[in-house]
Amino acid sequence: MNYILYDLEFNQEYPSNKSIKTDNYLKLPFEIIQIGALKLNEDFKTISTFNTLVKPTLYPTIHPYIEDLTKINNEQLNLSNSFPKVFKDFIRFIGEDTPIFCVWGTTDIKELLRNIEFHKLSTSLIPKEYIDIQLHTSKYVNSPNSSRIGLSNAVKLLNIPIQSEFHDAFNDAYYTSEVFKNIYTTNIKPIVYTPTRPKREKVHKYKLNTTSLINQFEKIYNREMSEEEKSIIKLAYTMGRTHQFTIKD
């Protein structure tokens, strides 16, 4: 059994127009621009690595904040392959066995699947089981109030040597692997990733306020409605709601 420890870096819309969200933005708010990964065997030995930039197609101009954070620039990205080619190479790197994804939080799984689906590629070759190393690390260090510890803080707490900058997909994948080695016990088991779907908007049920309806008619005609008239009004309202007498204008 192998472990695939991977990390992603993303670009996003720039310049941002918060008043208008296109269909593409809603489908893919974060576009992958780097994939970094290590493959470990069951003895936690590194047997293969993967590190490549991805040329963005939806958001071709890198966001200044992202450039400052990752040190990735437009020139580098323009010389890189687009996602479909990189994804094909990544699948080849993963291999045909049944490895387990290991990630720092589940965001990278969610966004990887989003990018795959956006490009109309198949998610069937992606490992279904994963280990959330951030979650287990937070428990290991007794993070207060069940909060999630950041990767850099975890590395420092575990006295892992800092050799490279954070916010580089490959470097972060490497640090994640080192944290994993430090905290691993046989009690850490992989689970199947289940995508979270947007919650359906709650449908509110309404009932007829008969008293108010009758009062409105009595106000219009300036008299009380008879019991027969009340029955006719309620029946007319009910029949109107069925739209059976609606015609095109």
Secondary structure, 3 states (H helix, E strand, C coil): CCEEEEEEEEECCCCCCCCCCCHHHHHCCCEEEEEEEEEECCCCCEEEEEEEECECCCCCCCCHHHHHHHCCCHHHHHCCCEHHHHHHHHHHHHCCCCCEEEECCCHHHHHHHHHHHHCCCCCCCCCCEEEEHHHHHHHHCCCHHHCCCCHHHHHHHCCCCCCCCCCCHHHHHHHHHHHHHHHCCCCCCCEECCCCCCCCCCCCCCCCCHHHHHHHHHHHHCCCCCHHHHHHHHHHHHHHHCCCCCCCC
